[in-house]
C-alpha cells in the first residue's frame, strides 16, 4: 500500500492556473490538441491558441511528442484544463530572467513604451517594467507632477543598462532597475579606476556636485574632490 501511495498517480498535483507544465500530446484534431498532463488528467489547447503559432511549429505537434504548456485555466468538475502553447513559449524567458536575478548580472534593454508609473522594456517574449523611481537616465528637475509622463515619453527607444530585481511568474511580474544596474556598474568601475590611477596623471571628468568647499568630479565610476583652493589661482567664493 505504501508503494502504491508513492506512485506518480497518487502524488500528482492537478494543474493550476498560471503554471507551466510538461505534457504529452495524445490527440491532434482539426480544432484542438489534447495533452496528457499526468495523473490521468488531460488538457486542451484550443484552436485560437494554435492559430498564433507558425505553420512550422504546428507541423511538429504530433501524437507522442512532449510540449511545455501554460495553464490558462485549471481543470474544473465539468471541463478539462485549458492550455496554451503560445504562452508557454515565454517559459524560457522566465528562466533567463530568474538566472539574471540569481547571478546579479546586468543586461541592456530598449524602452518600447511607457505608462504613468514607469517604462516598459521587452525581455524576449516578456514585458518587463522599470518603476519611475528606478530610472536614473531622466531630466534632473521636474517642475510639476504633470510633467512626469513627458520625460518618460522621451525615453522611448532609449537603450538602458538594467538589473532584474523581481521575478514572479505566477503574477506575471518582471521588474527591472536602472538605478541598481548603475550602482553595480559604478562599483566595478571604481575598483578598476582605483587600481589604475596614479599620482600626477591628468584625467578628464564630469562635475557631479558642487559644494561651498569644492567640486566633486566623476572620473568614471568614482568621484574625486577638487578643493575650492585648487580650482583657480584667483580667490573663488563658490565653485
MOBELQUI-V496252 format. One record per run of one state. SS is the DSSP state (helix for helix, strand for strand, loop for the rest). FROM is the first residue (numbers start at 0). TO is the last residue. If there is no record, write none. Layout:
((SS FROM TO) (SS FROM TO))
//
This chain:
((loop 0 0) (helix 1 4) (loop 5 6) (helix 7 10) (loop 11 18) (strand 19 28) (loop 29 30) (strand 31 37) (loop 38 39) (strand 40 45) (helix 46 49) (loop 50 53) (helix 54 58) (loop 59 64) (strand 65 72) (loop 73 74) (strand 75 75) (loop 76 77) (strand 78 78) (loop 79 79) (strand 80 83) (helix 84 87) (loop 88 89) (helix 90 102) (loop 103 104) (strand 105 114) (loop 115 116) (strand 117 122) (loop 123 124) (strand 125 130) (helix 131 133) (loop 134 143) (helix 144 153) (loop 154 157) (strand 158 167) (loop 168 171) (strand 172 176) (helix 177 195) (loop 196 204) (strand 205 210) (loop 211 212) (strand 213 217) (loop 218 221) (strand 222 226) (helix 227 229) (loop 230 238))
//
